[in-house]
Amino acid sequence: MTSSSAARRCARRRGEDAVATVIARVLPEHRGRGFGAALYEAGLGHARAAGARAVETVVLAANEDGVRFARARGFDEVERYVLPGERELWLTLRLETCPS
């Protein structure tokens, strides 16, 4: 089953779509010590408890570690954009999930 078909099945079971947005950053000198994983698990737990079937995050495209971290946990890119008056490219990533 693909993640999109799982999301559709979840939506049929749960009704209206609910999305939680989670943004966390681990400074480069603190990466690789489990802080990001702990933040991710805590954020996902709160999102599920709140009834979210999807979690979104935004990552600066130049933050290769952040993009890799999100993708390794099943997030898919859904949007690329540059904020008005800025030059940096941002990515919105989404993880479809049913609350447990």
C-alpha positions in Angstrom: 0.0 0.0 0.0 1.4 3.4 -0.9 1.4 6.2 1.7 -1.2 8.2 -0.3 -3.6 5.2 -0.3 -3.0 4.7 3.4 -3.8 8.4 3.9 -7.0 8.1 1.9 -8.0 5.0 4.0 -7.2 7.0 7.2 -9.3 10.0 6.0 -12.3 7.7 5.3 -12.0 6.3 8.8 -11.4 9.6 10.6 -13.4 12.2 8.6 -12.2 15.7 8.1 -8.5 16.3 7.5 -6.3 17.5 10.4 -2.8 18.7 9.9 -0.2 19.6 12.6 2.8 21.8 11.7 6.0 21.0 13.6 9.2 23.0 13.2 12.3 22.2 15.2 15.9 22.9 14.6 19.0 21.2 16.0 22.1 23.4 15.7 24.9 21.7 13.6 27.2 21.3 16.6 24.5 19.3 18.4 23.5 17.0 15.6 24.0 13.3 15.6 23.3 12.9 19.3 19.6 12.0 19.2 18.1 15.4 19.9 16.4 15.6 16.6 14.9 12.1 16.9 13.7 13.0 20.4 12.0 16.2 19.2 10.5 14.4 16.2 9.0 11.6 18.4 7.6 14.1 20.9 6.1 16.3 18.2 4.6 13.3 16.4 3.1 12.1 19.7 1.5 15.4 20.4 0.2 15.7 16.8 -1.4 12.2 17.1 -2.9 13.1 20.5 -4.4 16.2 18.9 -6.0 14.0 16.2 -3.7 15.0 13.3 -3.6 12.6 10.4 -0.7 14.6 8.8 2.3 16.4 10.0 4.0 19.2 8.0 7.3 20.8 8.5 9.3 23.5 6.7 13.1 23.2 6.1 15.5 25.6 4.5 16.5 23.7 1.3 20.2 24.5 2.0 19.8 22.5 5.3 20.7 19.2 3.7 20.8 17.5 7.1 17.3 18.7 7.9 15.9 17.6 4.6 17.6 14.2 4.8 16.3 13.8 8.4 12.7 14.5 7.4 12.8 12.3 4.3 14.3 9.4 6.2 11.2 9.5 8.4 8.8 9.4 5.6 8.1 13.0 4.9 7.5 13.9 1.2 8.1 17.3 -0.4 4.9 19.1 -1.2 6.0 22.6 -1.9 9.0 24.8 -2.7 8.9 28.5 -2.3 10.9 31.7 -1.6 9.4 34.2 0.9 8.7 37.7 -0.4 11.8 39.8 -0.2 14.1 36.9 0.5 16.3 34.6 -1.6 16.4 31.4 0.4 14.5 28.4 -1.0 12.2 26.7 1.6 10.6 23.2 1.4 7.4 22.1 2.9 7.4 18.4 3.7 4.4 16.3 4.8 4.0 13.0 6.6 0.7 11.2 6.3 -0.2 9.4 9.5 -3.2 8.2 11.4 -3.5 8.9 15.1 -2.8 5.8 17.1 
